[in-house]
Amino acid sequence: MNGTSTLLIIIGLFLAGGVWSFVKQGMPKSLLAMLSVGAGVFLIAGVLNLTV
């Protein structure tokens, strides 16, 4: 596992944790959708970077 994929996965997990806390706080749906997409993109990029 190289540093780039590790960093991407960590950022994705951080954003996913932010989504979870914003759901608990009742934040607007548009913000939740944006963070969810961002977390998914970072996690997918990190996993794809691992396999390449």
C-alpha positions as CSV (number, residue, x, y, z in Angstrom):
1,M,0.0,0.0,0.0
2,N,1.5,3.3,-1.0
3,G,1.1,6.7,0.6
4,T,-1.2,8.1,-2.0
5,S,-3.8,5.4,-1.7
6,T,-3.6,5.5,2.1
7,L,-4.1,9.3,2.1
8,L,-7.1,9.0,-0.3
9,I,-8.8,6.4,1.9
10,I,-8.2,8.4,5.1
11,I,-9.7,11.5,3.5
12,G,-12.7,9.4,2.3
13,L,-13.3,8.0,5.8
14,F,-13.0,11.4,7.3
15,L,-15.7,12.7,4.9
16,A,-17.9,9.7,5.6
17,G,-17.6,10.5,9.3
18,G,-18.6,14.0,8.6
19,V,-21.7,12.8,6.8
20,W,-22.6,10.6,9.8
21,S,-22.3,13.5,12.3
22,F,-24.2,15.9,9.9
23,V,-27.1,13.4,9.7
24,K,-27.2,13.4,13.5
25,Q,-27.3,17.2,13.6
26,G,-30.0,17.5,10.9
27,M,-28.0,19.4,8.3
28,P,-29.5,20.2,4.9
29,K,-29.8,17.3,2.4
30,S,-27.8,19.1,-0.3
31,L,-24.8,19.3,2.0
32,L,-25.1,15.6,3.0
33,A,-25.3,14.6,-0.7
34,M,-22.2,16.6,-1.6
35,L,-20.2,15.1,1.3
36,S,-21.4,11.6,0.4
37,V,-20.4,12.0,-3.2
38,G,-17.0,13.4,-2.1
39,A,-16.4,10.6,0.4
40,G,-17.3,8.0,-2.3
41,V,-15.0,9.5,-4.8
42,F,-12.0,9.5,-2.4
43,L,-12.7,6.0,-1.2
44,I,-13.1,4.6,-4.7
45,A,-10.0,6.5,-5.9
46,G,-8.0,5.1,-3.0
47,V,-9.1,1.5,-3.6
48,L,-8.5,1.7,-7.3
49,N,-5.1,3.1,-6.6
50,L,-4.3,0.1,-4.5
51,T,-5.2,-2.4,-7.2
52,V,-3.3,-0.6,-10.0
